[in-house]
Amino acid sequence: MLNLIAAIRRRPGMTHQAFLHYLQYVHGSLAAANPLQVRRYVQNHVFDSSFGSEEDPAYLTDVGRDSVTELHFENMEALAATMADPYTREVIGPDGAHFNDMPSALALLARPTVLIPPPASENEGRVKVLHFLRRSEGPALDPEGFTERWHAAHEKALGGEESLAKALRGYVQHRPVPGAEKVLRHFGGRDKPAYEGVAALCYDSPDDALTHFPSYERSLREHSAGAGAFYDPSHSFVLYSREVTVF
């Protein structure tokens, strides 16, 4: 399974609510009318966010986002066929300019690894926290080394405080898959920096997410300090969202 992830923000002059309405009911309807080889299409509507770290006072406005799109594909062939289809090139792609600030888009192709299965039942209050991680500028890490340190820091963060583990209802690590640079240009943002992974954490409510995730993130940063460093908190960001399934 492959997951094409795109973190986007609204085009200039558009309100957040107008953006979400267009994304779900206009753009989403166009996609649902002809799914091609997309197995699943999810929109994560952002209602809160945080950027940078406490140690770095710079406010990184460049990473402000309004939604995160997830397109699930069986394999690379299905992805390539969908992106090359005339419906994508002539209908879905051009419609993006009506709501997406194309130059600022961030996109990556990832393979999801489910460590804690999210609940299958519907819950209108459920929150998905998306943590975009940028690799540390320290000693170079290969993808396997990054993943090992990421997983170890996650386990230590949950093991250090029982309440953090109890509040977490699901946890998925999205690990980048190389070779899809041309496909990612569909969303714009050609010159944007690469992110080494995206964590998706599920909570039962906004209160649970806003209470427990900041503590989890602080613990993750502590376990990524010194010799164990693998990501850069100053250039990583967090999005609190509600998941909307288009199909």
Secondary structure as GFF3:
##gff-version 3
##sequence-region A 1 247
A	DSSP	beta_strand	2	8	.	.	.	ID=ss1
A	DSSP	alpha_helix	16	21	.	.	.	ID=ss2
A	DSSP	pi_helix	22	27	.	.	.	ID=ss3
A	DSSP	alpha_helix	28	33	.	.	.	ID=ss4
A	DSSP	beta_strand	40	51	.	.	.	ID=ss5
A	DSSP	three_ten_helix	61	63	.	.	.	ID=ss6
A	DSSP	beta_strand	67	73	.	.	.	ID=ss7
A	DSSP	alpha_helix	76	84	.	.	.	ID=ss8
A	DSSP	alpha_helix	86	87	.	.	.	ID=ss9
A	DSSP	pi_helix	88	92	.	.	.	ID=ss10
A	DSSP	alpha_helix	93	95	.	.	.	ID=ss11
A	DSSP	three_ten_helix	96	98	.	.	.	ID=ss12
A	DSSP	three_ten_helix	102	104	.	.	.	ID=ss13
A	DSSP	beta_strand	106	116	.	.	.	ID=ss14
A	DSSP	beta_strand	127	133	.	.	.	ID=ss15
A	DSSP	alpha_helix	143	159	.	.	.	ID=ss16
A	DSSP	alpha_helix	162	167	.	.	.	ID=ss17
A	DSSP	beta_strand	170	176	.	.	.	ID=ss18
A	DSSP	alpha_helix	181	184	.	.	.	ID=ss19
A	DSSP	three_ten_helix	185	187	.	.	.	ID=ss20
A	DSSP	beta_strand	197	203	.	.	.	ID=ss21
A	DSSP	alpha_helix	206	222	.	.	.	ID=ss22
A	DSSP	three_ten_helix	226	228	.	.	.	ID=ss23
A	DSSP	three_ten_helix	233	235	.	.	.	ID=ss24
A	DSSP	beta_strand	237	245	.	.	.	ID=ss25
###
